Amino acid sequence: MKKQTKIVNAGRDSKWTRGVVNPPVERASTVVFNSVKEMKHATANRGNQVLFYGRRGTSTSFAFQDAMTDLEGGAGCALYPSGTAAITNAILAFVETGDHLLMVDTAYEPTRDFCDKVLTRIGVETTYYDPLIGKDIKSLIKPNTKVIFLESPGSNSMEVQDVPGIAEVAHQHNCIVMLDNTWAAGVLFDPFKHGVDISIQAATKYIVGHSDVMLGTAVANEKYWEQLRENSYLMGQCTSPDDLYLAMRGIRTLGVRLKQHEENALKVANWLKTREEVDVILHPAFESCPGHEIFKRDFTGSNGLFSFVLNRGDQASLNALLDGMHHFKMGYSWGGFESLILGNTNTGRLRTATKWPYENPLIRLHIGLEDADDLIEDLANGLDRLNTHLQNR
Ligand SMILES: *Cc1c(COP(=O)(O)O)cnc(C)c1O
């Protein structure tokens, strides 16, 4: 079945919908039973999408879990109240004191914080690695390396990783391959066909798609699903059916939204490329983006999120650009219908394995569903403010 058809049908089995089009919101804490037999049956099957107790999920969560495994592949999906919770809980489900973890140097900042502050405290050692390391990851694997964590493209700097190359080496050494697959949104990259064991998403972003729900997912293959699910239960992870309903509604338009985000972003990026203020476009579909060849090999398309580096400017002139934006608002998240902008004068601040090669400011854009021409005009005015600020000093 083609991806777009999956997007329409994912999770809509009639056992969850009972005949209506969308799986309904089923709110519950207590589930009541009329006989000992019924209760025993539910208890025996409580990990297996049978109504047992609200924390274990209701038909809304079962439908959404099915939807995510339909989209991404894999054997099952654990749900968390945020993308960050999905990342931390997936890691904690598999590491123990004395283990070693390999974390990509360009990881989402809270992921890195978790390694430095929480994993350190429980005696799990983290080594950061170059996102472009590919099969050379072998040289960093130790006898106690349990997990290799990837995020592709990298946060802000957008390096595309050789996921199948790293996965091949990882599996030769019995390491678990976890991928933060948020950028691909379950559509642009098939994690399990590329050797990933656990694919994690901040569903907060494109799955929900409307900037109104926090949600995380971790989809595991057959080998690791049981352990992931059990640990999610042990940690008391659960999610609201109202949020899941919105996320499932988001999925139905995911394909068309992504296409429009992609088209708009490519238009804006191609325009930026013509501007003399722009040094380099860090968009995976552009040759100038590290890992572009891998992107062409492994991905089916791009979305609205990319970065570019200016060839001039400091904090004050960058602020002049950012402060006057009309359509682009400043915000940390992305994946909604609206355009966002972030400016950064120290992109390499957190890196330890690699050195960020640029001195001038980086701007990260999330290109929304507005008309791209209006967005281009907004950015043109911003670059004018940057230049004016620099000239008037
Ligand atoms: C936003 C984001 C997260 C965290 O998701 P939250 O739902 O905000 O906790 C993790 N990884 C990536 C790549 C993200 O963009």
The ligand as a Tripos MOL2 file, in Angstrom:
@<TRIPOS>MOLECULE
LIG
   15    15     1     0     0
SMALL
NO_CHARGES

@<TRIPOS>ATOM
      1 C1         10.6280   19.0030   19.4170 C.3       1 LIG1
      2 C2         11.5760   17.8890   19.2860 C.ar      1 LIG1
      3 C3         11.7250   16.9680   20.3070 C.ar      1 LIG1
      4 C4         11.0020   17.0670   21.6190 C.3       1 LIG1
      5 O1          9.6180   16.9960   21.5210 O.3       1 LIG1
      6 P1          8.6750   17.6240   22.6440 P.3       1 LIG1
      7 O2          7.3470   17.0640   22.3260 O.co2     1 LIG1
      8 O3          8.7710   19.1140   22.4860 O.co2     1 LIG1
      9 O4          9.2070   17.1740   23.9710 O.co2     1 LIG1
     10 C5         12.6110   15.9260   20.1140 C.ar      1 LIG1
     11 N1         13.3260   15.8100   18.9930 N.ar      1 LIG1
     12 C6         13.2150   16.6740   17.9820 C.ar      1 LIG1
     13 C7         14.0300   16.4810   16.7410 C.3       1 LIG1
     14 C8         12.3450   17.7540   18.0980 C.ar      1 LIG1
     15 O5         12.2630   18.6300   17.0950 O.3       1 LIG1
@<TRIPOS>BOND
     1     1     2 1
     2     2     3 ar
     3     2    14 ar
     4     3     4 1
     5     3    10 ar
     6     4     5 1
     7     5     6 1
     8     6     7 2
     9     6     8 1
    10     6     9 1
    11    10    11 ar
    12    11    12 ar
    13    12    13 1
    14    12    14 ar
    15    14    15 1
@<TRIPOS>SUBSTRUCTURE
     1 LIG1         1 GROUP 0 **** ****
